[in-house]
Amino acid sequence: MNPQRFKCTGVPYRQGWIEVTSGIHGGFVNLEVWNVTPEVDISPLASELALLTDDQIVGNTEVELSVALAKELVAALESAIKAIERADA
């Protein structure tokens, strides 16, 4: 599976990318998050992490999720989305 990257720019001091892929470790979903310094505007970029310097990446975390745990994460995300939608209604 090719990695899927999601750019997060809604809160400038918590901007960056989330990457999801499989196949790095058999039976696990790889989740990686890059945090970018707020001084850099990543909004015009798609997923060009290579254009950033090492000092512009202020955090990087990578975890491996079992299939069961990945499903729990999906359910938790859906629950959080529903709560926001109810609050906005």
C-alpha positions as CSV (number, residue, x, y, z in Angstrom):
1,M,0.0,0.0,0.0
2,N,1.3,3.4,-0.8
3,P,1.4,5.8,2.2
4,Q,-1.6,8.1,2.5
5,R,-0.6,11.5,3.9
6,F,-3.0,14.0,5.5
7,K,-1.8,17.6,5.9
8,C,-3.0,19.3,9.1
9,T,-3.0,23.1,9.0
10,G,-6.1,24.0,11.0
11,V,-4.2,25.0,14.2
12,P,-0.9,26.7,13.1
13,Y,1.1,25.7,16.2
14,R,0.1,22.1,15.7
15,Q,0.6,21.7,12.0
16,G,2.2,18.9,10.1
17,W,1.3,15.6,8.4
18,I,-0.1,12.3,9.4
19,E,0.9,9.3,7.3
20,V,-0.8,5.9,7.3
21,T,0.6,2.8,5.6
22,S,0.7,-0.9,5.9
23,G,3.4,-3.5,5.0
24,I,6.3,-2.1,7.0
25,H,5.8,-4.8,9.7
26,G,3.6,-7.7,8.7
27,G,0.1,-7.5,10.2
28,F,0.5,-3.9,11.5
29,V,-0.7,-0.5,10.4
30,N,2.1,2.1,10.5
31,L,1.1,5.6,11.8
32,E,3.6,8.4,11.6
33,V,3.1,12.1,12.6
34,W,5.4,14.9,11.6
35,N,5.1,18.2,13.5
36,V,6.3,21.4,11.7
37,T,7.3,24.6,13.4
38,P,4.6,27.3,13.3
39,E,7.0,29.7,11.6
40,V,6.8,27.7,8.4
41,D,3.6,27.9,6.2
42,I,3.0,24.4,4.9
43,S,-0.5,25.3,3.4
44,P,0.8,25.5,-0.2
45,L,2.6,22.2,0.1
46,A,1.0,18.8,-0.7
47,S,3.2,16.3,1.0
48,E,6.7,17.5,0.2
49,L,8.4,16.9,3.5
50,A,11.7,16.8,1.6
51,L,11.4,20.6,1.0
52,L,11.6,21.2,4.8
53,T,14.9,21.4,6.7
54,D,15.6,19.3,9.8
55,D,15.1,22.3,12.1
56,Q,11.6,22.9,10.6
57,I,10.5,19.4,11.7
58,V,10.0,19.8,15.4
59,G,8.6,16.3,16.1
60,N,8.3,12.9,14.5
61,T,6.5,9.9,16.1
62,E,6.0,6.6,14.5
63,V,4.0,3.7,15.9
64,E,2.8,0.3,14.7
65,L,-0.9,-0.5,15.4
66,S,-2.3,-4.0,15.4
67,V,-5.4,-4.5,13.2
68,A,-7.6,-4.6,16.3
69,L,-6.0,-1.4,17.7
70,A,-6.3,0.4,14.3
71,K,-10.0,-0.5,14.3
72,E,-10.4,0.9,17.8
73,L,-8.7,4.1,16.7
74,V,-11.1,4.4,13.7
75,A,-14.0,4.0,16.1
76,A,-12.6,6.6,18.5
77,L,-12.1,9.1,15.6
78,E,-15.7,8.5,14.4
79,S,-17.0,9.0,17.9
80,A,-15.1,12.3,18.2
81,I,-16.4,13.5,14.8
82,K,-20.0,12.7,15.9
83,A,-19.5,14.7,19.1
84,I,-18.3,17.7,17.2
85,E,-21.1,17.4,14.7
86,R,-23.7,17.2,17.6
87,A,-22.1,20.3,19.3
88,D,-22.2,22.2,16.0
89,A,-25.9,21.3,15.2
